[in-house]
Amino acid sequence: MGRARSKSDLPTKICPVCQRPFTWRKKWQDCWDEVKYCSERCRRRRSEAET
């Protein structure tokens, strides 16, 4: 097994609701391409951001 990646090497995205960057998490390793929101709170507030 290889060395662990440093946090600065992890991919990031911008949350469309709060406009903040968020970083890849291990729990998202199988679905990173589908992840759009940084948190459950932002996912619930997505309708406010779309209007």
Secondary structure, 3 states (H helix, E strand, C coil): CCCCCCHHHCCEEECCCCCCEEECCHHHCCCHHHCCCCCHHHHHCHHHHHC
